Amino acid sequence: MKAAAFDYARPATLDEALGLLRRHGDAAKIVSGGQSLVPALNLRLLSPEILIDIGRIDALRGITVEGGTVRIGALTRHVELMNSAPVAEKLPLVAEAIPHVAHPAIRNRGTIGGNIAHADPASEMPAVLQALDAVIVVRSADGERRIAAEEFFTGIYETALRADEIVTAVEVPAAKAGERFFFHEFARRSGDYAIVGLAVRMTVSGASASNVRLGFFAVGDKATLAEKAAAALSAGPVTAATVAAAQAALADDLTPQDDQQASAATRLHLARVVLGRAVAALLEDPSLAGRTAA
Amino acid sequence: MTASVSITLKVNGETVSADVPPRMHLADFLRERLALTGTHIGCEHGVCGACSVRLNGEVVRGCLVLAVQADGAEVLTVEGLSDSGEIADLQEAFRNRNALQCGYCTPGMLLTAQELLAQGGVPDRETIREHMSGNYCRCTGYQAIVDAVETTAAARAAARG
């Protein structure tokens, strides 16, 4: 299908873009890579009056390391994250997740800012950023707001962004000593939408885990942290019993949905399977992968 | 409302200027305005890969880039890639391995495969499959396509010595 007609503006500066956005509000959509927005336009799921193309605002580019934080400009493309030495070194979870984001041709153009502003519940980065306790930096003509990743994603394609705000950067804490990471997703085909996915950060000391953050995606209307399961894993040494308790707690943490890819029951089952595998991998004890009741 | 926008870009080495409606995507622009119909249109929402083109040296979906966004860019289509001779060996391998049946996906397959081959080395079949995973062949001739890419990679490596 073809997109409905719209106007187009390509501001040279962020201030100009923010001014346009304030003027047009909900009638405008921000575009840069367009890898989520243009399909929605072509399918006429969206028909904005104007597109504001921020793709040439250089201030929104670049990956910089400041102290213990990696700052990723909103226009950073997935291919740039994939090839970035600082990301590989400081953000191993991001490096592991990026190859699962769509296909090379999409990664060549899609940006991290667009990815998270779009807030597809099956997208990898919203879960990764929550697992890493990242901050989403947004700006309007009134100034900057800094939003914790776990507060940012509010529903299917919905975020805490206001109509006059643009995502400008993501700030991600660099990996610290003792932290371990896990990423896995079940998908029918490489690069396809996940059926269930999990991004984990935890600090491992002997047989115990602390600082546990379990970012699930494609299991509900938004990427979400499984807090009760994380608490179960943090209560003393991790045993088969604590893994089972964590897996059981996922029934409270997650609200899986039915769709054409899988039933809600299948999703909950797969979430428990992937959690068991994550714990077994991170604690280097295959017996912890456990078994799950269907 | 929705005024046309003037763009100037380089397509297959030639400078082109045009007025385009903002909603026109790059694949339609190439086909309808420039008659470069080697860029095929399948799904028009980024799933099938038939519309793959090179934009500033990188392979992208022609249906997910607006023509106005290509203002100032360099675009290479399968026609330009073919004329340059850059993929003559890959095209030969596609013919030899019967890696095209209806041919609809072939331009996108060639663009995408060449992006991988240009990285050098001899990718294994799994790597080839992973790299090509965003390109559909609805004749389902995937084995032969992977064969052709693998054969070309090996031949280029041998030629490099």
Interface residues (C-beta under 8 A of the other chain):
Chain A: M1 K2 A3 A4 A5 F6 D7 Y8 R10 V31 G34 Q35 V38 P39 L41 N42 L43 E49 L51 D53 G55 V79 P99 A102 H103 P104 A105 I106 N108 R109 R189 S190 G191
Chain B: M1 T2 A3 V5 P21 P22 R23 H25 D28 E44 H45 G46 G49 S52 L55 E58 V59 V60 R61 C63 L64 V65 L66 V68 Q69 T112 E115 R129 E130 H131 S133 G134 N135
